[in-house]
Amino acid sequence: MSIWNCPVPTIAAVQGMCLGGGLELALAADLTCAAADARVGQPEVQVGVFPPVAAALLPAEIGARNALDLLLTGRTLTGDEALRIGLVQRSWPAEQLLEESRSLARRLAALSRPVLAACKRAVRESTGRSFPTALELAEAVYAGLMPSHDANEGLRAFVEKRKPAWKHA
């Protein structure tokens, strides 16, 4: 199973240099966290190489112009700069990165796996599509999820003002 197809959320924690293929791997994760002083980028152009995976992933992540900026110049960004353009979703001081990333993972692990998988599927399938098509796809995922134990348990727990007891089914 590839990281891209993993049904549960994946988190990349980036510290130090994360360039080229390393950044492409981080982009394949659902959420990317970076140390504020990390260095991320796609420097391939500086050595006469084209990064096809980055060219496919970056425009959807940070927009075409930011993607072109990174791909055409080969420049690197700090974790804080990457956060500002949406390349990473969280940035912390280096000494807090692993604990904060683990805390995020624990928060996600406490949720229903089928609901998390439905969120991932709906976003992945609808990205880049027109709103009507994206909504149709998301509604199909929703319809498939609603009969599940966890969806019903979550709604009951909300109404009853209690913590849900997930069965991950």
Accessible surface in RSA format (square Angstrom, percent):
REM  Atomic radii and reference values for relative SASA: ProtOr
REM  Chains: A
REM  Algorithm: Lee & Richards
REM  Probe-radius: 1.40
REM  Slices: 20
REM RES _ NUM      All-atoms   Total-Side   Main-Chain    Non-polar    All polar
REM                ABS   REL    ABS   REL    ABS   REL    ABS   REL    ABS   REL
RES MET A   1   181.71  94.1  89.19  59.0  92.52 220.3  98.11  83.4  83.60 110.8
RES SER A   2    55.42  46.8  42.16  56.3  13.26  30.5  49.81 106.1   5.61   7.9
RES ILE A   3    60.82  34.6  48.60  36.2  12.22  29.5  53.93  38.8   6.89  18.7
RES TRP A   4   105.83  42.5 102.28  49.5   3.56   8.4  78.42  41.8  27.41  44.5
RES ASN A   5   104.50  72.1  83.20  80.4  21.30  51.3  24.69  59.4  79.81  77.1
RES CYS A   6    24.02  18.2  22.56  25.2   1.46   3.4   2.98   7.5  21.04  22.7
RES PRO A   7    69.26  50.5  60.94  55.5   8.32  30.2  69.26  57.2   0.00   0.0
RES VAL A   8    53.59  35.3  53.59  48.5   0.00   0.0  53.59  46.6   0.00   0.0
RES PRO A   9    32.18  23.5  14.90  13.6  17.28  62.8  14.90  12.3  17.28 107.4
RES THR A  10    22.92  16.3  18.91  19.2   4.00   9.5  22.78  30.6   0.14   0.2
RES ILE A  11    47.02  26.8  13.78  10.3  33.24  80.1  13.78   9.9  33.24  90.2
RES ALA A  12    18.84  17.3  12.13  18.7   6.71  15.3  18.84  26.5   0.00   0.0
RES ALA A  13    46.15  42.4  13.68  21.1  32.48  73.9  13.68  19.3  32.48  86.0
RES VAL A  14     9.18   6.0   5.84   5.3   3.33   8.0   9.18   8.0   0.00   0.0
RES GLN A  15    94.71  53.0  71.75  52.4  22.97  54.7  28.17  60.0  66.54  50.5
RES GLY A  16    39.12  48.2   0.00   N/A  39.12  48.2  37.63 103.3   1.48   3.3
RES MET A  17   128.95  66.8  99.58  65.9  29.37  69.9  89.44  76.0  39.51  52.3
RES CYS A  18    13.50  10.2  10.32  11.5   3.17   7.5   5.91  15.0   7.59   8.2
RES LEU A  19    54.79  30.5  38.16  27.3  16.63  41.8  38.27  26.9  16.52  44.4
RES GLY A  20     8.00   9.9   0.00   N/A   8.00   9.9   8.00  21.9   0.00   0.0
RES GLY A  21    47.59  58.7   0.00   N/A  47.59  58.7  30.17  82.8  17.43  39.0
RES GLY A  22    36.46  45.0   0.00   N/A  36.46  45.0  26.36  72.3  10.10  22.6
RES LEU A  23     0.31   0.2   0.31   0.2   0.00   0.0   0.31   0.2   0.00   0.0
RES GLU A  24    26.93  15.5  25.00  18.9   1.92   4.6   5.66  10.9  21.27  17.4
RES LEU A  25   113.79  63.4 108.87  77.9   4.92  12.4 112.59  79.1   1.20   3.2
RES ALA A  26     5.34   4.9   3.10   4.8   2.25   5.1   4.89   6.9   0.46   1.2
RES LEU A  27     6.52   3.6   1.85   1.3   4.68  11.8   3.06   2.1   3.47   9.3
RES ALA A  28    13.72  12.6  13.69  21.1   0.02   0.0  13.69  19.3   0.02   0.1
RES ALA A  29     7.29   6.7   0.26   0.4   7.02  16.0   0.26   0.4   7.02  18.6
RES ASP A  30    37.62  26.4  14.89  14.8  22.73  53.8  14.57  34.3  23.05  23.0
RES LEU A  31    42.31  23.6  41.92  30.0   0.39   1.0  42.31  29.7   0.00   0.0
RES THR A  32     4.23   3.0   4.23   4.3   0.00   0.0   0.67   0.9   3.57   5.4
RES CYS A  33     0.00   0.0   0.00   0.0   0.00   0.0   0.00   0.0   0.00   0.0
RES ALA A  34     0.00   0.0   0.00   0.0   0.00   0.0   0.00   0.0   0.00   0.0
RES ALA A  35     0.00   0.0   0.00   0.0   0.00   0.0   0.00   0.0   0.00   0.0
RES ALA A  36    26.33  24.2  22.70  35.0   3.63   8.3  22.94  32.3   3.39   9.0
RES ASP A  37    97.65  68.4  81.83  81.4  15.82  37.4  41.95  98.7  55.71  55.6
RES ALA A  38     0.12   0.1   0.00   0.0   0.12   0.3   0.12   0.2   0.00   0.0
RES ARG A  39    80.73  33.9  80.73  41.2   0.00   0.0  30.05  41.1  50.68  30.7
RES VAL A  40     0.18   0.1   0.17   0.2   0.01   0.0   0.17   0.1   0.01   0.0
RES GLY A  41     0.00   0.0   0.00   N/A   0.00   0.0   0.00   0.0   0.00   0.0
RES GLN A  42     0.59   0.3   0.00   0.0   0.59   1.4   0.00   0.0   0.59   0.4
RES PRO A  43    34.62  25.2  33.07  30.1   1.56   5.7  33.11  27.3   1.52   9.4
RES GLU A  44    27.54  15.8  25.91  19.6   1.64   3.9  20.14  39.0   7.40   6.0
RES VAL A  45    63.81  42.0  50.26  45.5  13.55  32.6  50.75  44.1  13.05  35.4
RES GLN A  46   118.29  66.1  80.50  58.8  37.79  90.0  36.66  78.0  81.63  61.9
RES VAL A  47   116.02  76.3  86.15  78.0  29.87  72.0  96.00  83.4  20.03  54.3
RES GLY A  48    73.80  91.0   0.00   N/A  73.80  91.0  38.14 104.7  35.67  79.9
RES VAL A  49    83.78  55.1  73.91  66.9   9.86  23.8  79.94  69.5   3.84  10.4
RES PHE A  50   133.45  66.8 119.09  73.8  14.37  37.4 120.98  73.4  12.47  35.7
RES PRO A  51     8.87   6.5   5.20   4.7   3.68  13.4   8.87   7.3   0.00   0.0
RES PRO A  52    84.06  61.3  77.62  70.8   6.44  23.4  78.85  65.1   5.21  32.4
RES VAL A  53    75.34  49.6  72.10  65.3   3.24   7.8  75.34  65.5   0.00   0.0
RES ALA A  54     0.00   0.0   0.00   0.0   0.00   0.0   0.00   0.0   0.00   0.0
RES ALA A  55    29.49  27.1  18.75  28.9  10.74  24.4  19.18  27.0  10.31  27.3
RES ALA A  56    79.72  73.3  47.94  74.0  31.78  72.3  58.91  83.0  20.81  55.1
RES LEU A  57    30.25  16.8  28.94  20.7   1.31   3.3  29.74  20.9   0.51   1.4
RES LEU A  58     0.00   0.0   0.00   0.0   0.00   0.0   0.00   0.0   0.00   0.0
RES PRO A  59    54.28  39.6  45.86  41.8   8.41  30.6  46.45  38.4   7.82  48.6
RES ALA A  60    74.92  68.9  32.41  50.0  42.51  96.7  44.57  62.8  30.35  80.4
RES GLU A  61    72.59  41.7  51.44  38.9  21.15  50.4   4.23   8.2  68.36  55.8
RES ILE A  62    12.50   7.1   0.00   0.0  12.50  30.1   5.86   4.2   6.64  18.0
RES GLY A  63    34.32  42.3   0.00   N/A  34.32  42.3  30.62  84.0   3.69   8.3
RES ALA A  64    62.09  57.1  53.30  82.2   8.80  20.0  54.07  76.1   8.03  21.3
RES ARG A  65   208.93  87.7 200.15 102.0   8.77  20.9  78.57 107.4 130.36  79.0
RES ASN A  66    55.70  38.4  53.67  51.9   2.03   4.9   1.17   2.8  54.53  52.7
RES ALA A  67     1.34   1.2   1.34   2.1   0.00   0.0   1.34   1.9   0.00   0.0
RES LEU A  68    90.88  50.6  90.87  65.0   0.02   0.0  90.88  63.8   0.00   0.0
RES ASP A  69    47.28  33.1  39.76  39.6   7.52  17.8  21.54  50.7  25.74  25.7
RES LEU A  70     0.86   0.5   0.86   0.6   0.00   0.0   0.86   0.6   0.00   0.0
RES LEU A  71    23.53  13.1  18.76  13.4   4.77  12.0  18.92  13.3   4.61  12.4
RES LEU A  72   120.51  67.1 102.80  73.5  17.71  44.5 102.80  72.2  17.71  47.7
RES THR A  73    68.26  48.5  50.21  50.9  18.05  43.0  56.40  75.8  11.86  17.9
RES GLY A  74     1.70   2.1   0.00   N/A   1.70   2.1   0.00   0.0   1.70   3.8
RES ARG A  75   104.41  43.8  97.98  49.9   6.44  15.3  49.37  67.5  55.04  33.4
RES THR A  76    35.15  25.0  24.91  25.3  10.24  24.4  13.79  18.5  21.36  32.3
RES LEU A  77     3.28   1.8   3.28   2.3   0.00   0.0   3.28   2.3   0.00   0.0
RES THR A  78    35.10  25.0  35.10  35.6   0.00   0.0  32.07  43.1   3.04   4.6
RES GLY A  79     0.00   0.0   0.00   N/A   0.00   0.0   0.00   0.0   0.00   0.0
RES ASP A  80    57.41  40.2  56.70  56.4   0.70   1.7  13.10  30.8  44.31  44.2
RES GLU A  81    58.71  33.7  57.90  43.8   0.80   1.9  13.72  26.5  44.99  36.7
RES ALA A  82     0.00   0.0   0.00   0.0   0.00   0.0   0.00   0.0   0.00   0.0
RES LEU A  83    70.69  39.4  61.19  43.8   9.50  23.9  61.19  43.0   9.50  25.6
RES ARG A  84   176.02  73.9 138.59  70.6  37.43  89.1  74.04 101.2 101.98  61.8
RES ILE A  85    49.98  28.4  34.51  25.7  15.48  37.3  41.48  29.9   8.50  23.1
RES GLY A  86    30.18  37.2   0.00   N/A  30.18  37.2  25.90  71.1   4.28   9.6
RES LEU A  87     1.21   0.7   0.00   0.0   1.21   3.0   0.00   0.0   1.21   3.2
RES VAL A  88     1.91   1.3   0.07   0.1   1.84   4.4   0.07   0.1   1.84   5.0
RES GLN A  89    60.19  33.7  43.68  31.9  16.50  39.3  31.03  66.1  29.15  22.1
RES ARG A  90    87.01  36.5  84.77  43.2   2.25   5.3  23.01  31.4  64.01  38.8
RES SER A  91    21.79  18.4   0.28   0.4  21.50  49.5   0.35   0.8  21.43  30.0
RES TRP A  92    41.96  16.8  40.56  19.6   1.40   3.3  21.63  11.5  20.33  33.0
RES PRO A  93    59.96  43.7  56.90  51.9   3.06  11.1  59.96  49.5   0.00   0.0
RES ALA A  94    28.55  26.2  20.39  31.5   8.16  18.6  20.39  28.7   8.16  21.6
RES GLU A  95   148.30  85.1 107.90  81.6  40.40  96.2  69.37 134.2  78.93  64.4
RES GLN A  96    78.55  43.9  76.66  56.0   1.90   4.5  20.64  43.9  57.92  43.9
RES LEU A  97     0.67   0.4   0.67   0.5   0.00   0.0   0.67   0.5   0.00   0.0
RES LEU A  98    88.93  49.5  87.65  62.7   1.28   3.2  87.65  61.6   1.28   3.5
RES GLU A  99    94.86  54.5  92.70  70.1   2.16   5.1  56.44 109.2  38.43  31.4
RES GLU A 100    60.34  34.6  59.66  45.1   0.68   1.6   2.51   4.9  57.83  47.2
RES SER A 101     7.70   6.5   6.45   8.6   1.25   2.9   6.82  14.5   0.88   1.2
RES ARG A 102   130.35  54.7 128.31  65.4   2.05   4.9  40.39  55.2  89.96  54.5
RES SER A 103    27.89  23.6  27.08  36.1   0.81   1.9   6.70  14.3  21.19  29.7
RES LEU A 104     7.15   4.0   7.15   5.1   0.00   0.0   7.15   5.0   0.00   0.0
RES ALA A 105    42.90  39.4  38.41  59.3   4.49  10.2  40.17  56.6   2.74   7.2
RES ARG A 106   131.00  55.0 123.82  63.1   7.18  17.1  75.08 102.6  55.91  33.9
RES ARG A 107   125.11  52.5 117.10  59.7   8.00  19.1  74.29 101.5  50.82  30.8
RES LEU A 108    32.76  18.2  32.59  23.3   0.17   0.4  32.76  23.0   0.00   0.0
RES ALA A 109    77.10  70.9  49.22  76.0  27.88  63.4  60.77  85.6  16.33  43.3
RES ALA A 110    60.41  55.5  40.26  62.1  20.15  45.8  52.47  73.9   7.94  21.0
RES LEU A 111    79.07  44.0  78.91  56.5   0.15   0.4  78.91  55.4   0.15   0.4
RES SER A 112     1.66   1.4   0.76   1.0   0.90   2.1   0.76   1.6   0.90   1.3
RES ARG A 113   118.66  49.8 117.77  60.0   0.89   2.1  35.11  48.0  83.55  50.6
RES PRO A 114    33.78  24.6  23.90  21.8   9.88  35.9  30.98  25.6   2.81  17.4
RES VAL A 115    47.16  31.0  47.11  42.6   0.05   0.1  47.11  40.9   0.05   0.1
RES LEU A 116    20.96  11.7  20.10  14.4   0.86   2.2  20.19  14.2   0.77   2.1
RES ALA A 117    29.71  27.3  26.16  40.4   3.56   8.1  26.86  37.8   2.85   7.6
RES ALA A 118    14.80  13.6   9.57  14.8   5.23  11.9  14.03  19.8   0.77   2.0
RES CYS A 119    71.79  54.3  65.07  72.6   6.73  15.8  27.01  68.4  44.78  48.3
RES LYS A 120    26.59  13.0  21.18  13.0   5.40  12.9  26.46  23.8   0.12   0.1
RES ARG A 121   128.26  53.9 121.43  61.9   6.82  16.2  46.88  64.1  81.37  49.3
RES ALA A 122    17.05  15.7  16.81  25.9   0.24   0.5  17.04  24.0   0.00   0.0
RES VAL A 123    96.40  63.4  94.60  85.6   1.80   4.3  96.40  83.8   0.00   0.0
RES ARG A 124    68.17  28.6  46.70  23.8  21.46  51.1  28.93  39.5  39.24  23.8
RES GLU A 125    61.54  35.3  54.63  41.3   6.91  16.5  33.38  64.6  28.16  23.0
RES SER A 126    21.78  18.4  18.38  24.5   3.40   7.8   0.91   1.9  20.87  29.2
RES THR A 127    78.78  56.0  54.11  54.9  24.67  58.8  52.10  70.0  26.68  40.3
RES GLY A 128    84.54 104.3   0.00   N/A  84.54 104.3  41.24 113.2  43.30  97.0
RES ARG A 129   133.99  56.3 110.09  56.1  23.90  56.9  18.39  25.1 115.60  70.1
RES SER A 130    67.19  56.8  46.73  62.4  20.45  47.1  51.60 109.9  15.59  21.8
RES PHE A 131   147.26  73.7 136.09  84.3  11.18  29.1 139.46  84.6   7.80  22.3
RES PRO A 132    94.95  69.2  85.04  77.5   9.91  36.0  90.00  74.3   4.95  30.8
RES THR A 133    55.98  39.8  53.68  54.4   2.31   5.5  28.74  38.6  27.24  41.2
RES ALA A 134    17.73  16.3  16.87  26.0   0.85   1.9  17.32  24.4   0.41   1.1
RES LEU A 135    75.51  42.1  72.60  51.9   2.90   7.3  75.29  52.9   0.22   0.6
RES GLU A 136   125.23  71.9 121.92  92.2   3.31   7.9  38.72  74.9  86.51  70.6
RES LEU A 137    48.18  26.8  47.30  33.8   0.88   2.2  47.74  33.5   0.44   1.2
RES ALA A 138    35.49  32.6  31.84  49.1   3.65   8.3  32.18  45.3   3.31   8.8
RES GLU A 139    95.57  54.9  92.17  69.7   3.40   8.1  34.74  67.2  60.84  49.7
RES ALA A 140    61.74  56.8  44.52  68.7  17.21  39.2  52.18  73.5   9.55  25.3
RES VAL A 141     9.43   6.2   7.01   6.3   2.43   5.8   7.32   6.4   2.12   5.7
RES TYR A 142   132.93  62.1 129.52  73.7   3.42   8.9  96.81  72.8  36.12  44.5
RES ALA A 143    63.34  58.2  49.46  76.3  13.88  31.6  54.28  76.4   9.06  24.0
RES GLY A 144    59.57  73.5   0.00   N/A  59.57  73.5  37.09 101.8  22.48  50.3
RES LEU A 145    28.70  16.0  24.07  17.2   4.63  11.6  27.97  19.6   0.73   2.0
RES MET A 146    50.99  26.4  46.94  31.1   4.05   9.6  41.25  35.1   9.74  12.9
RES PRO A 147   105.20  76.7  72.66  66.2  32.54 118.3  82.31  68.0  22.89 142.3
RES SER A 148    24.17  20.4  12.94  17.3  11.22  25.9  23.60  50.3   0.57   0.8
RES HIS A 149    56.83  31.1  43.85  30.5  12.98  33.2  42.02  43.3  14.81  17.2
RES ASP A 150     0.44   0.3   0.00   0.0   0.44   1.0   0.00   0.0   0.44   0.4
RES ALA A 151    11.05  10.2   3.11   4.8   7.94  18.1   9.40  13.2   1.65   4.4
RES ASN A 152    56.43  38.9  55.18  53.3   1.26   3.0   9.82  23.6  46.62  45.1
RES GLU A 153    10.33   5.9  10.33   7.8   0.00   0.0   0.98   1.9   9.35   7.6
RES GLY A 154    18.55  22.9   0.00   N/A  18.55  22.9  12.70  34.9   5.85  13.1
RES LEU A 155    99.81  55.6  98.95  70.8   0.86   2.2  99.21  69.7   0.60   1.6
RES ARG A 156   108.21  45.4 105.13  53.6   3.08   7.3  56.71  77.5  51.50  31.2
RES ALA A 157     0.80   0.7   0.74   1.1   0.06   0.1   0.74   1.0   0.06   0.2
RES PHE A 158   161.59  80.8 149.14  92.4  12.46  32.4 156.68  95.0   4.91  14.1
RES VAL A 159   114.75  75.5  95.49  86.4  19.26  46.4 100.67  87.5  14.08  38.2
RES GLU A 160    98.60  56.6  71.26  53.9  27.34  65.1  39.47  76.3  59.13  48.3
RES LYS A 161   184.97  90.2 148.33  91.0  36.63  87.2 114.83 103.4  70.14  74.7
RES ARG A 162    96.89  40.7  75.82  38.6  21.07  50.2  62.52  85.4  34.37  20.8
RES LYS A 163   172.75  84.3 150.07  92.1  22.68  54.0 101.01  90.9  71.73  76.4
RES PRO A 164    38.44  28.0  30.02  27.4   8.42  30.6  30.02  24.8   8.42  52.3
RES ALA A 165    66.96  61.6  58.32  90.0   8.64  19.6  66.11  93.1   0.85   2.3
RES TRP A 166    65.42  26.3  39.58  19.2  25.84  60.7  34.57  18.4  30.85  50.1
RES LYS A 167   146.43  71.4 121.95  74.8  24.49  58.3  75.59  68.0  70.84  75.5
RES HIS A 168    57.09  31.2  35.91  25.0  21.18  54.2  17.64  18.2  39.45  45.9
RES ALA A 169    63.46  58.3  46.47  71.7  16.99  38.6  63.46  89.4   0.00   0.0
END  Absolute sums over single chains surface
CHAIN  1 A     9708.1       7772.7       1935.4       6219.7       3488.5
END  Absolute sums over all chains
TOTAL          9708.1       7772.7       1935.4       6219.7       3488.5
